[in-house]
Amino acid sequence: MIIKGYPFVVRAVISKQEKDENKHNLLIEGYGLMEVMRTPGINFRNTKTNHILETCQVLGIEAARQCIINEIKFTMGSYGIHIDDRHT
């Protein structure tokens, strides 16, 4: 899909949600979290990025901390390693 108006977007993929066929997920490769969150039709509450510095700049240090925790849990979970929340 071609995304116009966002020069920082390298690639975009749209997929239907499994639970609700009327809703879609937009996955982009690039930068510009703030601009994506401001886009009409985008649910800013469900917008995520794995770019820690951009998360810190846009959402603050606590959001960046939670992003680091989520990325570590995801990576370790893919190897079958569970990290208890008491250790985060």
mmCIF file as gemmi writes it, N, C-alpha and C atoms, coordinates in Angstrom:
data_model
loop_
_atom_site.group_PDB
_atom_site.id
_atom_site.type_symbol
_atom_site.label_atom_id
_atom_site.label_alt_id
_atom_site.label_comp_id
_atom_site.label_asym_id
_atom_site.label_entity_id
_atom_site.label_seq_id
_atom_site.pdbx_PDB_ins_code
_atom_site.Cartn_x
_atom_site.Cartn_y
_atom_site.Cartn_z
_atom_site.occupancy
_atom_site.B_iso_or_equiv
_atom_site.pdbx_formal_charge
_atom_site.auth_seq_id
_atom_site.auth_asym_id
_atom_site.pdbx_PDB_model_num
ATOM 1 N N . MET Axp A 1 ? 0.848 -1.179 0 1 0 ? 1 A 1
ATOM 2 C CA . MET Axp A 1 ? 0 0 0 1 0 ? 1 A 1
ATOM 3 C C . MET Axp A 1 ? 0.887 1.233 0 1 0 ? 1 A 1
ATOM 4 N N . ILE Axp A 2 ? 0.507 2.217 -0.734 1 0 ? 2 A 1
ATOM 5 C CA . ILE Axp A 2 ? 1.261 3.46 -0.798 1 0 ? 2 A 1
ATOM 6 C C . ILE Axp A 2 ? 0.69 4.419 0.234 1 0 ? 2 A 1
ATOM 7 N N . ILE Axp A 3 ? 1.559 4.903 1.118 1 0 ? 3 A 1
ATOM 8 C CA . ILE Axp A 3 ? 1.178 5.891 2.116 1 0 ? 3 A 1
ATOM 9 C C . ILE Axp A 3 ? 1.697 7.232 1.62 1 0 ? 3 A 1
ATOM 10 N N . LYS Axp A 4 ? 0.814 8.183 1.426 1 0 ? 4 A 1
ATOM 11 C CA . LYS Axp A 4 ? 1.22 9.49 0.92 1 0 ? 4 A 1
ATOM 12 C C . LYS Axp A 4 ? 1.254 10.493 2.058 1 0 ? 4 A 1
ATOM 13 N N . GLY Axp A 5 ? 2.203 11.409 1.992 1 0 ? 5 A 1
ATOM 14 C CA . GLY Axp A 5 ? 2.263 12.494 2.947 1 0 ? 5 A 1
ATOM 15 C C . GLY Axp A 5 ? 3.188 12.248 4.119 1 0 ? 5 A 1
ATOM 16 N N . TYR Axp A 6 ? 3.776 11.076 4.222 1 0 ? 6 A 1
ATOM 17 C CA . TYR Axp A 6 ? 4.689 10.755 5.313 1 0 ? 6 A 1
ATOM 18 C C . TYR Axp A 6 ? 6.031 10.318 4.72 1 0 ? 6 A 1
ATOM 19 N N . PRO Axp A 7 ? 6.977 11.235 4.581 1 0 ? 7 A 1
ATOM 20 C CA . PRO Axp A 7 ? 8.246 10.887 3.954 1 0 ? 7 A 1
ATOM 21 C C . PRO Axp A 7 ? 9.093 9.922 4.784 1 0 ? 7 A 1
ATOM 22 N N . PHE Axp A 8 ? 8.801 9.777 6.074 1 0 ? 8 A 1
ATOM 23 C CA . PHE Axp A 8 ? 9.593 8.916 6.95 1 0 ? 8 A 1
ATOM 24 C C . PHE Axp A 8 ? 9.144 7.466 6.895 1 0 ? 8 A 1
ATOM 25 N N . VAL Axp A 9 ? 8.013 7.183 6.24 1 0 ? 9 A 1
ATOM 26 C CA . VAL Axp A 9 ? 7.514 5.811 6.138 1 0 ? 9 A 1
ATOM 27 C C . VAL Axp A 9 ? 8.176 5.136 4.949 1 0 ? 9 A 1
ATOM 28 N N . VAL Axp A 10 ? 8.866 4.025 5.226 1 0 ? 10 A 1
ATOM 29 C CA . VAL Axp A 10 ? 9.56 3.288 4.184 1 0 ? 10 A 1
ATOM 30 C C . VAL Axp A 10 ? 8.635 2.255 3.543 1 0 ? 10 A 1
ATOM 31 N N . ARG Axp A 11 ? 7.85 1.561 4.395 1 0 ? 11 A 1
ATOM 32 C CA . ARG Axp A 11 ? 6.978 0.49 3.912 1 0 ? 11 A 1
ATOM 33 C C . ARG Axp A 11 ? 5.76 0.412 4.816 1 0 ? 11 A 1
ATOM 34 N N . ALA Axp A 12 ? 4.622 -0.004 4.282 1 0 ? 12 A 1
ATOM 35 C CA . ALA Axp A 12 ? 3.4 -0.143 5.077 1 0 ? 12 A 1
ATOM 36 C C . ALA Axp A 12 ? 2.689 -1.437 4.699 1 0 ? 12 A 1
ATOM 37 N N . VAL Axp A 13 ? 2.103 -2.091 5.712 1 0 ? 13 A 1
ATOM 38 C CA . VAL Axp A 13 ? 1.347 -3.323 5.5 1 0 ? 13 A 1
ATOM 39 C C . VAL Axp A 13 ? 0.031 -3.196 6.26 1 0 ? 13 A 1
ATOM 40 N N . ILE Axp A 14 ? -1.065 -3.498 5.593 1 0 ? 14 A 1
ATOM 41 C CA . ILE Axp A 14 ? -2.382 -3.489 6.237 1 0 ? 14 A 1
ATOM 42 C C . ILE Axp A 14 ? -2.861 -4.926 6.348 1 0 ? 14 A 1
ATOM 43 N N . SER Axp A 15 ? -3.33 -5.302 7.545 1 0 ? 15 A 1
ATOM 44 C CA . SER Axp A 15 ? -3.86 -6.644 7.753 1 0 ? 15 A 1
ATOM 45 C C . SER Axp A 15 ? -5.157 -6.558 8.539 1 0 ? 15 A 1
ATOM 46 N N . LYS Axp A 16 ? -6.067 -7.505 8.28 1 0 ? 16 A 1
ATOM 47 C CA . LYS Axp A 16 ? -7.33 -7.551 9.013 1 0 ? 16 A 1
ATOM 48 C C . LYS Axp A 16 ? -7.106 -8.192 10.373 1 0 ? 16 A 1
ATOM 49 N N . GLN Axp A 17 ? -7.838 -7.704 11.371 1 0 ? 17 A 1
ATOM 50 C CA . GLN Axp A 17 ? -7.768 -8.302 12.69 1 0 ? 17 A 1
ATOM 51 C C . GLN Axp A 17 ? -8.517 -9.62 12.673 1 0 ? 17 A 1
ATOM 52 N N . GLU Axp A 18 ? -8.024 -10.602 13.428 1 0 ? 18 A 1
ATOM 53 C CA . GLU Axp A 18 ? -8.655 -11.909 13.464 1 0 ? 18 A 1
ATOM 54 C C . GLU Axp A 18 ? -9.997 -11.865 14.184 1 0 ? 18 A 1
ATOM 55 N N . LYS Axp A 19 ? -10.086 -11.071 15.248 1 0 ? 19 A 1
ATOM 56 C CA . LYS Axp A 19 ? -11.308 -11.019 16.054 1 0 ? 19 A 1
ATOM 57 C C . LYS Axp A 19 ? -12.427 -10.261 15.355 1 0 ? 19 A 1
ATOM 58 N N . ASP Axp A 20 ? -12.106 -9.162 14.705 1 0 ? 20 A 1
ATOM 59 C CA . ASP Axp A 20 ? -13.105 -8.299 14.084 1 0 ? 20 A 1
ATOM 60 C C . ASP Axp A 20 ? -12.685 -8.02 12.644 1 0 ? 20 A 1
ATOM 61 N N . GLU Axp A 21 ? -13.449 -8.547 11.711 1 0 ? 21 A 1
ATOM 62 C CA . GLU Axp A 21 ? -13.11 -8.395 10.294 1 0 ? 21 A 1
ATOM 63 C C . GLU Axp A 21 ? -13.227 -6.954 9.803 1 0 ? 21 A 1
ATOM 64 N N . ASN Axp A 22 ? -13.97 -6.105 10.538 1 0 ? 22 A 1
ATOM 65 C CA . ASN Axp A 22 ? -14.152 -4.717 10.115 1 0 ? 22 A 1
ATOM 66 C C . ASN Axp A 22 ? -12.996 -3.822 10.53 1 0 ? 22 A 1
ATOM 67 N N . LYS Axp A 23 ? -12.102 -4.316 11.38 1 0 ? 23 A 1
ATOM 68 C CA . LYS Axp A 23 ? -10.971 -3.517 11.841 1 0 ? 23 A 1
ATOM 69 C C . LYS Axp A 23 ? -9.683 -4.035 11.202 1 0 ? 23 A 1
ATOM 70 N N . HIS Axp A 24 ? -8.753 -3.107 11 1 0 ? 24 A 1
ATOM 71 C CA . HIS Axp A 24 ? -7.489 -3.446 10.349 1 0 ? 24 A 1
ATOM 72 C C . HIS Axp A 24 ? -6.32 -2.951 11.186 1 0 ? 24 A 1
ATOM 73 N N . ASN Axp A 25 ? -5.18 -3.571 10.995 1 0 ? 25 A 1
ATOM 74 C CA . ASN Axp A 25 ? -3.922 -3.134 11.6 1 0 ? 25 A 1
ATOM 75 C C . ASN Axp A 25 ? -3.052 -2.535 10.504 1 0 ? 25 A 1
ATOM 76 N N . LEU Axp A 26 ? -2.431 -1.408 10.823 1 0 ? 26 A 1
ATOM 77 C CA . LEU Axp A 26 ? -1.503 -0.763 9.901 1 0 ? 26 A 1
ATOM 78 C C . LEU Axp A 26 ? -0.12 -0.868 10.515 1 0 ? 26 A 1
ATOM 79 N N . LEU Axp A 27 ? 0.764 -1.591 9.864 1 0 ? 27 A 1
ATOM 80 C CA . LEU Axp A 27 ? 2.141 -1.754 10.321 1 0 ? 27 A 1
ATOM 81 C C . LEU Axp A 27 ? 3.035 -0.956 9.376 1 0 ? 27 A 1
ATOM 82 N N . ILE Axp A 28 ? 3.819 -0.037 9.938 1 0 ? 28 A 1
ATOM 83 C CA . ILE Axp A 28 ? 4.704 0.765 9.095 1 0 ? 28 A 1
ATOM 84 C C . ILE Axp A 28 ? 6.145 0.569 9.528 1 0 ? 28 A 1
ATOM 85 N N . GLU Axp A 29 ? 7.015 0.765 8.579 1 0 ? 29 A 1
ATOM 86 C CA . GLU Axp A 29 ? 8.45 0.718 8.844 1 0 ? 29 A 1
ATOM 87 C C . GLU Axp A 29 ? 8.979 2.121 8.606 1 0 ? 29 A 1
ATOM 88 N N . GLY Axp A 30 ? 9.565 2.701 9.639 1 0 ? 30 A 1
ATOM 89 C CA . GLY Axp A 30 ? 10.084 4.054 9.534 1 0 ? 30 A 1
ATOM 90 C C . GLY Axp A 30 ? 9.996 4.76 10.87 1 0 ? 30 A 1
ATOM 91 N N . TYR Axp A 31 ? 9.963 6.072 10.822 1 0 ? 31 A 1
ATOM 92 C CA . TYR Axp A 31 ? 9.939 6.902 12.018 1 0 ? 31 A 1
ATOM 93 C C . TYR Axp A 31 ? 8.739 7.83 11.982 1 0 ? 31 A 1
ATOM 94 N N . GLY Axp A 32 ? 8.533 8.561 13.078 1 0 ? 32 A 1
ATOM 95 C CA . GLY Axp A 32 ? 7.473 9.551 13.116 1 0 ? 32 A 1
ATOM 96 C C . GLY Axp A 32 ? 6.28 9.12 13.949 1 0 ? 32 A 1
ATOM 97 N N . LEU Axp A 33 ? 6.531 8.651 15.163 1 0 ? 33 A 1
ATOM 98 C CA . LEU Axp A 33 ? 5.455 8.179 16.033 1 0 ? 33 A 1
ATOM 99 C C . LEU Axp A 33 ? 4.417 9.263 16.269 1 0 ? 33 A 1
ATOM 100 N N . MET Axp A 34 ? 4.844 10.48 16.547 1 0 ? 34 A 1
ATOM 101 C CA . MET Axp A 34 ? 3.901 11.565 16.832 1 0 ? 34 A 1
ATOM 102 C C . MET Axp A 34 ? 2.995 11.848 15.637 1 0 ? 34 A 1
ATOM 103 N N . GLU Axp A 35 ? 3.56 11.882 14.434 1 0 ? 35 A 1
ATOM 104 C CA . GLU Axp A 35 ? 2.762 12.147 13.247 1 0 ? 35 A 1
ATOM 105 C C . GLU Axp A 35 ? 1.776 11.012 12.987 1 0 ? 35 A 1
ATOM 106 N N . VAL Axp A 36 ? 2.193 9.779 13.202 1 0 ? 36 A 1
ATOM 107 C CA . VAL Axp A 36 ? 1.294 8.638 13.009 1 0 ? 36 A 1
ATOM 108 C C . VAL Axp A 36 ? 0.168 8.684 14.03 1 0 ? 36 A 1
ATOM 109 N N . MET Axp A 37 ? 0.485 9.029 15.27 1 0 ? 37 A 1
ATOM 110 C CA . MET Axp A 37 ? -0.539 9.087 16.311 1 0 ? 37 A 1
ATOM 111 C C . MET Axp A 37 ? -1.558 10.187 16.034 1 0 ? 37 A 1
ATOM 112 N N . ARG Axp A 38 ? -1.177 11.24 15.326 1 0 ? 38 A 1
ATOM 113 C CA . ARG Axp A 38 ? -2.079 12.349 15.003 1 0 ? 38 A 1
ATOM 114 C C . ARG Axp A 38 ? -2.916 12.096 13.756 1 0 ? 38 A 1
ATOM 115 N N . THR Axp A 39 ? -2.657 11.04 13.026 1 0 ? 39 A 1
ATOM 116 C CA . THR Axp A 39 ? -3.354 10.767 11.777 1 0 ? 39 A 1
ATOM 117 C C . THR Axp A 39 ? -4.826 10.446 12.041 1 0 ? 39 A 1
ATOM 118 N N . PRO Axp A 40 ? -5.741 11.101 11.322 1 0 ? 40 A 1
ATOM 119 C CA . PRO Axp A 40 ? -7.163 10.783 11.495 1 0 ? 40 A 1
ATOM 120 C C . PRO Axp A 40 ? -7.449 9.316 11.169 1 0 ? 40 A 1
ATOM 121 N N . GLY Axp A 41 ? -8.247 8.679 12.007 1 0 ? 41 A 1
ATOM 122 C CA . GLY Axp A 41 ? -8.595 7.269 11.808 1 0 ? 41 A 1
ATOM 123 C C . GLY Axp A 41 ? -7.674 6.3 12.521 1 0 ? 41 A 1
ATOM 124 N N . ILE Axp A 42 ? -6.568 6.784 13.065 1 0 ? 42 A 1
ATOM 125 C CA . ILE Axp A 42 ? -5.622 5.94 13.792 1 0 ? 42 A 1
ATOM 126 C C . ILE Axp A 42 ? -5.95 6.028 15.276 1 0 ? 42 A 1
ATOM 127 N N . ASN Axp A 43 ? -6.069 4.881 15.928 1 0 ? 43 A 1
ATOM 128 C CA . ASN Axp A 43 ? -6.311 4.834 17.368 1 0 ? 43 A 1
ATOM 129 C C . ASN Axp A 43 ? -4.971 5.044 18.068 1 0 ? 43 A 1
ATOM 130 N N . PHE Axp A 44 ? -4.747 6.257 18.566 1 0 ? 44 A 1
ATOM 131 C CA . PHE Axp A 44 ? -3.452 6.593 19.158 1 0 ? 44 A 1
ATOM 132 C C . PHE Axp A 44 ? -3.173 5.786 20.418 1 0 ? 44 A 1
ATOM 133 N N . ARG Axp A 45 ? -4.189 5.28 21.078 1 0 ? 45 A 1
ATOM 134 C CA . ARG Axp A 45 ? -3.989 4.495 22.304 1 0 ? 45 A 1
ATOM 135 C C . ARG Axp A 45 ? -3.405 3.116 22.017 1 0 ? 45 A 1
ATOM 136 N N . ASN Axp A 46 ? -3.598 2.617 20.813 1 0 ? 46 A 1
ATOM 137 C CA . ASN Axp A 46 ? -3.063 1.306 20.44 1 0 ? 46 A 1
ATOM 138 C C . ASN Axp A 46 ? -1.859 1.415 19.515 1 0 ? 46 A 1
ATOM 139 N N . THR Axp A 47 ? -1.316 2.611 19.356 1 0 ? 47 A 1
ATOM 140 C CA . THR Axp A 47 ? -0.147 2.811 18.507 1 0 ? 47 A 1
ATOM 141 C C . THR Axp A 47 ? 1.105 2.476 19.301 1 0 ? 47 A 1
ATOM 142 N N . LYS Axp A 48 ? 1.958 1.634 18.723 1 0 ? 48 A 1
ATOM 143 C CA . LYS Axp A 48 ? 3.165 1.187 19.418 1 0 ? 48 A 1
ATOM 144 C C . LYS Axp A 48 ? 4.374 1.327 18.508 1 0 ? 48 A 1
ATOM 145 N N . THR Axp A 49 ? 5.532 1.413 19.135 1 0 ? 49 A 1
ATOM 146 C CA . THR Axp A 49 ? 6.788 1.407 18.411 1 0 ? 49 A 1
ATOM 147 C C . THR Axp A 49 ? 7.821 0.669 19.254 1 0 ? 49 A 1
ATOM 148 N N . ASN Axp A 50 ? 8.827 0.144 18.602 1 0 ? 50 A 1
ATOM 149 C CA . ASN Axp A 50 ? 9.919 -0.475 19.356 1 0 ? 50 A 1
ATOM 150 C C . ASN Axp A 50 ? 11.158 0.424 19.349 1 0 ? 50 A 1
ATOM 151 N N . HIS Axp A 51 ? 11.009 1.656 18.909 1 0 ? 51 A 1
ATOM 152 C CA . HIS Axp A 51 ? 12.101 2.62 18.914 1 0 ? 51 A 1
ATOM 153 C C . HIS Axp A 51 ? 12.081 3.334 20.268 1 0 ? 51 A 1
ATOM 154 N N . ILE Axp A 52 ? 12.998 2.976 21.151 1 0 ? 52 A 1
ATOM 155 C CA . ILE Axp A 52 ? 12.989 3.433 22.533 1 0 ? 52 A 1
ATOM 156 C C . ILE Axp A 52 ? 13.192 4.943 22.639 1 0 ? 52 A 1
ATOM 157 N N . LEU Axp A 53 ? 14.146 5.49 21.906 1 0 ? 53 A 1
ATOM 158 C CA . LEU Axp A 53 ? 14.414 6.927 21.996 1 0 ? 53 A 1
ATOM 159 C C . LEU Axp A 53 ? 13.236 7.76 21.5 1 0 ? 53 A 1
ATOM 160 N N . GLU Axp A 54 ? 12.591 7.313 20.444 1 0 ? 54 A 1
ATOM 161 C CA . GLU Axp A 54 ? 11.425 8.028 19.942 1 0 ? 54 A 1
ATOM 162 C C . GLU Axp A 54 ? 10.266 7.936 20.94 1 0 ? 54 A 1
ATOM 163 N N . THR Axp A 55 ? 10.104 6.793 21.573 1 0 ? 55 A 1
ATOM 164 C CA . THR Axp A 55 ? 9.083 6.638 22.605 1 0 ? 55 A 1
ATOM 165 C C . THR Axp A 55 ? 9.347 7.598 23.753 1 0 ? 55 A 1
ATOM 166 N N . CYS Axp A 56 ? 10.591 7.722 24.161 1 0 ? 56 A 1
ATOM 167 C CA . CYS Axp A 56 ? 10.959 8.633 25.247 1 0 ? 56 A 1
ATOM 168 C C . CYS Axp A 56 ? 10.674 10.08 24.87 1 0 ? 56 A 1
ATOM 169 N N . GLN Axp A 57 ? 10.991 10.467 23.652 1 0 ? 57 A 1
ATOM 170 C CA . GLN Axp A 57 ? 10.772 11.843 23.21 1 0 ? 57 A 1
ATOM 171 C C . GLN Axp A 57 ? 9.291 12.186 23.107 1 0 ? 57 A 1
ATOM 172 N N . VAL Axp A 58 ? 8.481 11.235 22.653 1 0 ? 58 A 1
ATOM 173 C CA . VAL Axp A 58 ? 7.065 11.505 22.407 1 0 ? 58 A 1
ATOM 174 C C . VAL Axp A 58 ? 6.219 11.27 23.654 1 0 ? 58 A 1
ATOM 175 N N . LEU Axp A 59 ? 6.448 10.152 24.346 1 0 ? 59 A 1
ATOM 176 C CA . LEU Axp A 59 ? 5.565 9.741 25.442 1 0 ? 59 A 1
ATOM 177 C C . LEU Axp A 59 ? 6.187 9.849 26.827 1 0 ? 59 A 1
ATOM 178 N N . GLY Axp A 60 ? 7.498 10.012 26.898 1 0 ? 60 A 1
ATOM 179 C CA . GLY Axp A 60 ? 8.14 10.177 28.192 1 0 ? 60 A 1
ATOM 180 C C . GLY Axp A 60 ? 8.941 8.972 28.629 1 0 ? 60 A 1
ATOM 181 N N . ILE Axp A 61 ? 9.659 9.167 29.74 1 0 ? 61 A 1
ATOM 182 C CA . ILE Axp A 61 ? 10.611 8.157 30.217 1 0 ? 61 A 1
ATOM 183 C C . ILE Axp A 61 ? 9.916 6.883 30.713 1 0 ? 61 A 1
ATOM 184 N N . GLU Axp A 62 ? 8.754 7.005 31.337 1 0 ? 62 A 1
ATOM 185 C CA . GLU Axp A 62 ? 8.054 5.817 31.833 1 0 ? 62 A 1
ATOM 186 C C . GLU Axp A 62 ? 7.553 4.946 30.692 1 0 ? 62 A 1
ATOM 187 N N . ALA Axp A 63 ? 7.094 5.573 29.619 1 0 ? 63 A 1
ATOM 188 C CA . ALA Axp A 63 ? 6.666 4.808 28.449 1 0 ? 63 A 1
ATOM 189 C C . ALA Axp A 63 ? 7.858 4.111 27.802 1 0 ? 63 A 1
ATOM 190 N N . ALA Axp A 64 ? 9.01 4.781 27.771 1 0 ? 64 A 1
ATOM 191 C CA . ALA Axp A 64 ? 10.223 4.164 27.228 1 0 ? 64 A 1
ATOM 192 C C . ALA Axp A 64 ? 10.658 2.982 28.08 1 0 ? 64 A 1
ATOM 193 N N . ARG Axp A 65 ? 10.552 3.134 29.393 1 0 ? 65 A 1
ATOM 194 C CA . ARG Axp A 65 ? 10.884 2.037 30.31 1 0 ? 65 A 1
ATOM 195 C C . ARG Axp A 65 ? 9.977 0.832 30.06 1 0 ? 65 A 1
ATOM 196 N N . GLN Axp A 66 ? 8.684 1.079 29.909 1 0 ? 66 A 1
ATOM 197 C CA . GLN Axp A 66 ? 7.742 -0.008 29.659 1 0 ? 66 A 1
ATOM 198 C C . GLN Axp A 66 ? 8.001 -0.65 28.3 1 0 ? 66 A 1
ATOM 199 N N . CYS Axp A 67 ? 8.412 0.142 27.328 1 0 ? 67 A 1
ATOM 200 C CA . CYS Axp A 67 ? 8.748 -0.387 26.006 1 0 ? 67 A 1
ATOM 201 C C . CYS Axp A 67 ? 9.944 -1.339 26.085 1 0 ? 67 A 1
ATOM 202 N N . ILE Axp A 68 ? 10.948 -0.969 26.867 1 0 ? 68 A 1
ATOM 203 C CA . ILE Axp A 68 ? 12.111 -1.841 27.06 1 0 ? 68 A 1
ATOM 204 C C . ILE Axp A 68 ? 11.68 -3.151 27.706 1 0 ? 68 A 1
ATOM 205 N N . ILE Axp A 69 ? 10.848 -3.062 28.736 1 0 ? 69 A 1
ATOM 206 C CA . ILE Axp A 69 ? 10.367 -4.26 29.429 1 0 ? 69 A 1
ATOM 207 C C . ILE Axp A 69 ? 9.591 -5.15 28.459 1 0 ? 69 A 1
ATOM 208 N N . ASN Axp A 70 ? 8.705 -4.56 27.67 1 0 ? 70 A 1
ATOM 209 C CA . ASN Axp A 70 ? 7.905 -5.344 26.721 1 0 ? 70 A 1
ATOM 210 C C . ASN Axp A 70 ? 8.784 -6.029 25.681 1 0 ? 70 A 1
ATOM 211 N N . GLU Axp A 71 ? 9.799 -5.332 25.183 1 0 ? 71 A 1
ATOM 212 C CA . GLU Axp A 71 ? 10.692 -5.917 24.181 1 0 ? 71 A 1
ATOM 213 C C . GLU Axp A 71 ? 11.51 -7.068 24.762 1 0 ? 71 A 1
ATOM 214 N N . ILE Axp A 72 ? 11.993 -6.909 25.992 1 0 ? 72 A 1
ATOM 215 C CA . ILE Axp A 72 ? 12.757 -7.99 26.637 1 0 ? 72 A 1
ATOM 216 C C . ILE Axp A 72 ? 11.863 -9.194 26.869 1 0 ? 72 A 1
ATOM 217 N N . LYS Axp A 73 ? 10.642 -8.963 27.362 1 0 ? 73 A 1
ATOM 218 C CA . LYS Axp A 73 ? 9.714 -10.078 27.604 1 0 ? 73 A 1
ATOM 219 C C . LYS Axp A 73 ? 9.357 -10.794 26.303 1 0 ? 73 A 1
ATOM 220 N N . PHE Axp A 74 ? 9.148 -10.024 25.235 1 0 ? 74 A 1
ATOM 221 C CA . PHE Axp A 74 ? 8.82 -10.631 23.948 1 0 ? 74 A 1
ATOM 222 C C . PHE Axp A 74 ? 9.981 -11.489 23.441 1 0 ? 74 A 1
ATOM 223 N N . THR Axp A 75 ? 11.184 -10.938 23.516 1 0 ? 75 A 1
ATOM 224 C CA . THR Axp A 75 ? 12.363 -11.659 23.038 1 0 ? 75 A 1
ATOM 225 C C . THR Axp A 75 ? 12.616 -12.917 23.863 1 0 ? 75 A 1
ATOM 226 N N . MET Axp A 76 ? 12.568 -12.794 25.164 1 0 ? 76 A 1
ATOM 227 C CA . MET Axp A 76 ? 12.806 -13.953 26.027 1 0 ? 76 A 1
ATOM 228 C C . MET Axp A 76 ? 11.669 -14.973 25.9 1 0 ? 76 A 1
ATOM 229 N N . GLY Axp A 77 ? 10.441 -14.479 25.728 1 0 ? 77 A 1
ATOM 230 C CA . GLY Axp A 77 ? 9.294 -15.368 25.58 1 0 ? 77 A 1
ATOM 231 C C . GLY Axp A 77 ? 9.363 -16.21 24.324 1 0 ? 77 A 1
ATOM 232 N N . SER Axp A 78 ? 9.968 -15.684 23.277 1 0 ? 78 A 1
ATOM 233 C CA . SER Axp A 78 ? 10.099 -16.465 22.053 1 0 ? 78 A 1
ATOM 234 C C . SER Axp A 78 ? 11.071 -17.631 22.227 1 0 ? 78 A 1
ATOM 235 N N . TYR Axp A 79 ? 11.889 -17.588 23.275 1 0 ? 79 A 1
ATOM 236 C CA . TYR Axp A 79 ? 12.775 -18.703 23.616 1 0 ? 79 A 1
ATOM 237 C C . TYR Axp A 79 ? 12.209 -19.541 24.754 1 0 ? 79 A 1
ATOM 238 N N . GLY Axp A 80 ? 10.971 -19.247 25.161 1 0 ? 80 A 1
ATOM 239 C CA . GLY Axp A 80 ? 10.331 -20.023 26.214 1 0 ? 80 A 1
ATOM 240 C C . GLY Axp A 80 ? 10.753 -19.628 27.614 1 0 ? 80 A 1
ATOM 241 N N . ILE Axp A 81 ? 11.371 -18.464 27.756 1 0 ? 81 A 1
ATOM 242 C CA . ILE Axp A 81 ? 11.829 -18.001 29.066 1 0 ? 81 A 1
ATOM 243 C C . ILE Axp A 81 ? 10.829 -16.978 29.592 1 0 ? 81 A 1
ATOM 244 N N . HIS Axp A 82 ? 10.293 -17.236 30.777 1 0 ? 82 A 1
ATOM 245 C CA . HIS Axp A 82 ? 9.32 -16.34 31.397 1 0 ? 82 A 1
ATOM 246 C C . HIS Axp A 82 ? 10.029 -15.475 32.427 1 0 ? 82 A 1
ATOM 247 N N . ILE Axp A 83 ? 9.747 -14.17 32.4 1 0 ? 83 A 1
ATOM 248 C CA . ILE Axp A 83 ? 10.298 -13.252 33.386 1 0 ? 83 A 1
ATOM 249 C C . ILE Axp A 83 ? 9.139 -12.777 34.257 1 0 ? 83 A 1
ATOM 250 N N . ASP Axp A 84 ? 9.253 -12.986 35.543 1 0 ? 84 A 1
ATOM 251 C CA . ASP Axp A 84 ? 8.213 -12.585 36.472 1 0 ? 84 A 1
ATOM 252 C C . ASP Axp A 84 ? 8.157 -11.063 36.562 1 0 ? 84 A 1
ATOM 253 N N . ASP Axp A 85 ? 6.938 -10.529 36.712 1 0 ? 85 A 1
ATOM 254 C CA . ASP Axp A 85 ? 6.771 -9.077 36.772 1 0 ? 85 A 1
ATOM 255 C C . ASP Axp A 85 ? 7.456 -8.448 37.971 1 0 ? 85 A 1
ATOM 256 N N . ARG Axp A 86 ? 7.722 -9.211 38.994 1 0 ? 86 A 1
ATOM 257 C CA . ARG Axp A 86 ? 8.413 -8.672 40.166 1 0 ? 86 A 1
ATOM 258 C C . ARG Axp A 86 ? 9.851 -8.274 39.843 1 0 ? 86 A 1
ATOM 259 N N . HIS Axp A 87 ? 10.391 -8.764 38.754 1 0 ? 87 A 1
ATOM 260 C CA . HIS Axp A 87 ? 11.779 -8.478 38.396 1 0 ? 87 A 1
ATOM 261 C C . HIS Axp A 87 ? 11.922 -7.312 37.417 1 0 ? 87 A 1
ATOM 262 N N . THR Axp A 88 ? 10.805 -6.688 37.077 1 0 ? 88 A 1
ATOM 263 C CA . THR Axp A 88 ? 10.88 -5.596 36.089 1 0 ? 88 A 1
ATOM 264 C C . THR Axp A 88 ? 10.9 -4.288 36.747 1 0 ? 88 A 1
